[in-house]
Amino acid sequence: MEKIQGELGFCVPKDFVEFARRCAVYASWFTSIGEDFANPCHILSMNRQYRTAEYGGLPNDLVVINHGYDGDLNCYDLSNLDVEGRISICYCWVSESDAVFEDKRQHLGYTICDYLIPNLDFWEKSSEKK
């Protein structure tokens, strides 16, 4: 965690670390926060990549924690804290064809549960329709 904190300038929230520790399929959804620093899906690798001009030049106050498809990103927004000091999790987008980041952040929640529950509800409802 010290290496992540040193490079990205923030302390990974405790609820995120706990979720990573307890969830067996954590790595299929989120960036790795373990000791596997060479992993291209590691939080450090992913953030280095998206901060380059060829990947949109993501600003330093956004920390990628999930890379979806076609430039969909979920990030910690270090510029947005609640009164308790919790960091906002937001959605943003980088055009992968043009390498352009449009700074239109959409707040999703201040805790990992705030972020996860709507996604899980959506997927559950989607699977019920099949």
C-alpha positions in Angstrom: 0.0 0.0 0.0 2.9 2.4 0.7 4.1 2.1 -3.0 0.5 2.9 -4.2 0.1 5.8 -1.8 3.5 7.2 -2.7 3.0 7.1 -6.5 -0.7 8.1 -6.6 -0.7 10.4 -3.7 -3.6 8.9 -1.8 -4.4 6.3 0.7 -6.6 3.5 -0.7 -9.8 3.6 1.3 -10.2 0.9 3.9 -13.6 -0.3 2.6 -12.0 -0.9 -0.8 -9.1 -2.8 0.7 -11.5 -4.9 2.7 -13.6 -5.7 -0.3 -10.5 -6.7 -2.2 -9.4 -9.0 0.6 -12.8 -10.7 1.0 -14.1 -11.0 -2.6 -12.8 -13.9 -4.5 -13.6 -12.3 -7.9 -12.4 -8.8 -7.0 -9.7 -8.8 -9.7 -12.2 -9.5 -12.5 -13.8 -6.1 -11.8 -11.2 -3.8 -10.2 -7.6 -2.9 -10.6 -5.2 -4.9 -8.5 -3.9 -3.3 -5.3 -1.6 -6.2 -4.4 2.2 -6.8 -4.8 1.8 -7.8 -8.5 3.2 -4.4 -9.7 4.1 -5.7 -13.2 0.5 -6.7 -13.8 -1.0 -4.5 -16.5 -4.2 -4.4 -14.5 -2.5 -3.2 -11.4 -3.7 0.2 -10.1 -0.3 1.7 -10.7 0.0 0.3 -14.3 -3.5 1.4 -15.2 -3.0 4.9 -13.8 0.4 5.4 -15.5 -1.2 4.3 -18.8 -4.2 6.7 -18.6 -2.1 9.6 -17.5 -0.2 9.5 -20.8 -1.3 11.7 -23.7 -1.9 8.7 -25.9 -4.5 7.4 -23.5 -6.3 10.7 -22.8 -4.1 12.4 -20.3 -6.2 11.7 -17.2 -5.6 14.3 -14.5 -3.8 13.3 -11.3 -6.8 13.8 -9.1 -8.5 10.8 -10.8 -7.3 7.4 -9.7 -8.6 4.6 -12.0 -10.0 1.6 -10.1 -12.1 0.0 -12.9 -11.6 0.0 -16.6 -14.7 -1.0 -18.5 -15.1 -1.2 -22.2 -14.6 1.6 -24.8 -13.0 4.0 -22.4 -15.4 3.7 -19.5 -13.6 4.4 -16.3 -14.5 4.3 -12.6 -12.1 6.4 -10.5 -11.6 7.8 -7.1 -12.0 11.6 -7.5 -9.5 13.1 -5.1 -11.0 16.5 -5.6 -14.4 15.5 -4.2 -14.5 14.5 -0.5 -17.6 14.3 1.7 -17.8 15.8 5.2 -16.4 12.6 6.6 -13.3 12.8 4.3 -14.5 9.9 2.1 -13.3 10.1 -1.5 -15.9 10.2 -4.3 -16.1 7.3 -6.7 -17.0 8.7 -10.2 -17.6 7.6 -13.7 -15.7 9.3 -16.5 -14.8 8.5 -20.1 -11.8 8.6 -22.4 -12.3 8.2 -26.1 -10.0 5.4 -26.9 -10.1 6.1 -30.6 -9.1 9.8 -30.2 -7.3 9.6 -26.8 -9.4 12.4 -25.5 -10.5 12.8 -21.9 -13.6 14.8 -21.4 -13.8 16.0 -17.8 -17.5 15.2 -17.2 -17.3 13.3 -13.9 -20.4 11.6 -12.7 -20.4 11.0 -8.9 -21.4 7.4 -8.1 -20.9 7.2 -4.3 -18.5 7.7 -1.4 -18.2 4.1 -0.3 -17.6 0.9 -2.2 -21.1 -0.2 -1.2 -22.6 3.0 -2.6 -20.8 2.1 -5.8 -21.5 -1.6 -5.9 -25.1 -1.9 -5.0 -26.7 -0.1 -8.0 -24.4 -2.1 -10.3 -25.3 -5.4 -8.8 -29.0 -4.5 -8.8 -28.8 -3.6 -12.5 -27.1 -6.8 -13.4 -29.5 -8.9 -11.3 -32.5 -7.3 -13.1 -30.9 -7.7 -16.4 -30.3 -11.4 -15.8 -33.9 -11.9 -14.7 -35.1 -10.6 -18.1 -33.4 -13.5 -19.9 
